[in-house]
Each structure stands twice: as structure tokens, then as C-alpha cells.
Amino acid sequence: VIHKPGPKWQYGVDYRQQDGVNEHVGHYLKLHEQGKLQLGGPFLLPDVGGMMVTTKEVSQEEIEAFAADDPAVKSGLLIFEIRPWMTAMEHD
């Protein structure tokens, strides 16, 4: 899941101070607690968004529905895009 600033994003304001970011983090924490989120977080460049990487067991339909239900997406703080990814190199 690639997240980008939505229409309610305040450019120049640190992501941690954006209205609704805590709800966004809490939403994805649920996925993490279920063992379905491998990695997640903001990009280091300001005002460009972030990315979440699910485990292989999560279907595209499941992550699309989950991402659309994100309070930060619903409020307009963030927009998202699902990009299927083939991992060509990985360690066990």
C-alpha cells in the first residue's frame, strides 16, 4: 500500500502532527497485531507519504478493503494505491 498526501494534508507540517495520523497508525496496528503487516512507515522525505507491506497471505481484495477503511483515507488526509509486488530477493 502506497500512501500519499490527500486533500486535507497540511504541507510543511510534520507527519506526526497531521490531524488524523494517530487514527491511521492505529488502523494499521490492527493489521500488524494480526500478523498480516510485515513493514510499514513514512518515507523519510517530507510530504510524500509512506508505505505498508503486508504478508504474502493477504489477498489484494483484503488489503484494498482495509486500506479504504483507513480513517485517514476516509477523512481525506491520505490517498492510497495498491501496488502488487514480486519479491525477487528475500531471506527466510
Backbone hydrogen bonds, N-H to C=O, Kabsch-Sander energy under -0.5 kcal/mol:
donor,donor_aa,acceptor,acceptor_aa,energy
2,I,81,E,-3.1
3,H,1,V,-0.5
3,H,50,G,-2.9
4,K,79,I,-2.3
6,G,77,L,-3.2
8,K,76,G,-2.6
9,W,6,G,-1.6
9,W,76,G,-0.5
11,Y,9,W,-0.8
13,V,10,Q,-1.8
17,Q,14,D,-2.0
18,Q,15,Y,-1.4
21,V,18,Q,-1.8
24,H,20,G,-1.6
25,V,21,V,-2.5
26,G,22,N,-2.5
27,H,23,E,-2.1
28,Y,24,H,-2.1
29,L,25,V,-1.9
30,K,26,G,-1.2
31,L,27,H,-0.8
32,H,28,Y,-2.1
33,E,29,L,-2.8
34,Q,30,K,-1.2
35,G,32,H,-1.8
36,K,31,L,-2.4
37,L,31,L,-0.6
38,Q,36,K,-0.5
38,Q,53,V,-2.6
39,L,53,V,-1.7
41,G,51,M,-1.8
43,F,49,G,-2.9
48,V,45,L,-0.9
50,G,3,H,-1.5
51,M,41,G,-2.5
52,M,1,V,-2.3
53,V,39,L,-3.0
54,T,52,M,-0.5
55,T,36,K,-2.1
58,V,55,T,-1.5
63,I,59,S,-2.3
64,E,60,Q,-2.4
65,A,61,E,-2.2
66,F,62,E,-2.4
67,A,63,I,-2.9
68,A,64,E,-2.1
69,D,65,A,-1.2
70,D,67,A,-1.1
73,V,70,D,-0.8
74,K,70,D,-2.6
75,S,71,P,-2.0
76,G,72,A,-0.5
76,G,73,V,-0.8
77,L,72,A,-1.3
78,L,72,A,-2.1
79,I,4,K,-2.5
81,E,2,I,-1.9
83,R,81,E,-0.6
87,T,85,W,-0.6
88,A,86,M,-0.9
